Amino acid sequence: MYPQDTKPATPPAEPRCEECGCAEMVYCWHEFANGTRHVRRSCASCGKWNGFAPRQPPFTEAADQQRFDTAALDALILAEQEGIELVSDSRGIFLRPWNKASERLKRAVRQQQHLLASLLGNTARRN
């Protein structure tokens, strides 16, 4: 028996995709502009974002399996190979054009967005 404060939390039931109804989700790390990390939940079938999962196992374990060991470097290399521009406003990264970027590139950027933005500085074009 676990004491009250150390009992493992039961993960909530898996949601279905809001777009296609698929029950299978993919979990990956998503870093916000302020450096906090969350577990992003996306549909395995259509790729639609389905919110964030709790930061607890099994979601964090699934996100760790999708993790890039060198996400910032991978993002730079993939962007170059795909002809995608990494645009930084010093807080976050935007891919231009977004719809041409591979899911692998998008995942790498999401994983280390704060680090990439701080390394690139402000590259956003002002009109």
N, C-alpha and C positions, 0 to 999 in steps of 0.2 A: 504494500500500500504506500502511495506517495503522500508526503505531507502536503497540505493544501497549497503552499506556495511553490512547490517543485513539480506538481503534476503536469505532464506534457499536455499542451493544448491540442484539441482535436481540430484538424484542418476543416474549414467549411467545405460544403459540397461544391463540386466543379460546376461552374455556370456553362450554359450553351452559348455559342457565338450569336451575337445580336444580328449579324448579317445573314449567315447561311445555316445556322442551327447546329453546326458541328459541335460535338462534345469534347473533342481533343484540343487541348491548349498547349502552347509552347511558352516557356518561361525564360526570360533573360534579364540581365541587370540593366537598369536605366539610371544614368546619373544626371541629376538636374544641375542647373546653372550654379546653384549654391553649394554643390558638391555632395548633397545627400543622394543616396542610392536607394532605389526601389525595385521591386520585382515586377516587371512588365508582363502582362498576360496577353498573348495574341493567338488568334485562331490558327490551328495547324493546317486548315484547308484553304481559307481565303486570305489569311494574313491580317485580318482586321484587328485593331487594338480593342481589347476587351477589359480595360481597366488595369488596376494593379492588384496583385495578390498579397496576402499577408507576408511580412518578412519573417517567416518561420519555416522549418522543414514541413513538408517535402518541397515547398516552392523554392526556398533558397538553394536546396540541393540541385533541383532541376535547373535553376539559373546558373549555378556554378558549372554544370555540365556544358552549357552553351557559351561559357565565358572564353574570351580571347586572352591569352597570356600577355600579348603585346598589342592591345587594342588600339592605342594611339598610332603606333607604327603601322599596323595593319590598315587602319583607316587612311593614312597618308598614301600608302602603296596602292591600295584598291582604288582610291579616288583618281590617282594618276593613270592607272591601267584602264579605268572605265571612262576617262575623260570627264569626270565630275569635279566641279569646283567646290572646295570647302570654304564657306563664307563664315567668318566669325564676327560677332559684335562684342567680343571680349568676355561674354557671359555664356554664350551658347554657340553651337555650330549648326549651320544650315547647308544643305546639299543643293547645288544648282546644276542641272535640273533634277529635282527630287524624284520625279517619276522614272528617270533613266537609271538611277542608282540601284545596285543590287541589294537584296535583303541582307547579305553578308556585310556590305559596307554600312548600311543603316544600323545594323546591330553593333558594329565596332564603334561607330560614332556615338550611339546611345550609351554604350558602356562607359566611355571616357570623355563625354562631352565637355565637362568642366576643365579637364586637363588640356584637351585640344584647344579650347577657346583661349586659355591662358597662354599656351605656347604660341598660337598664331596672332594674338592681339586683335585689334579691330581692323578687319579687312573688308567690312561691309561698305558697299558703294553708297554714297549719298547723292541723291538727285536734287 
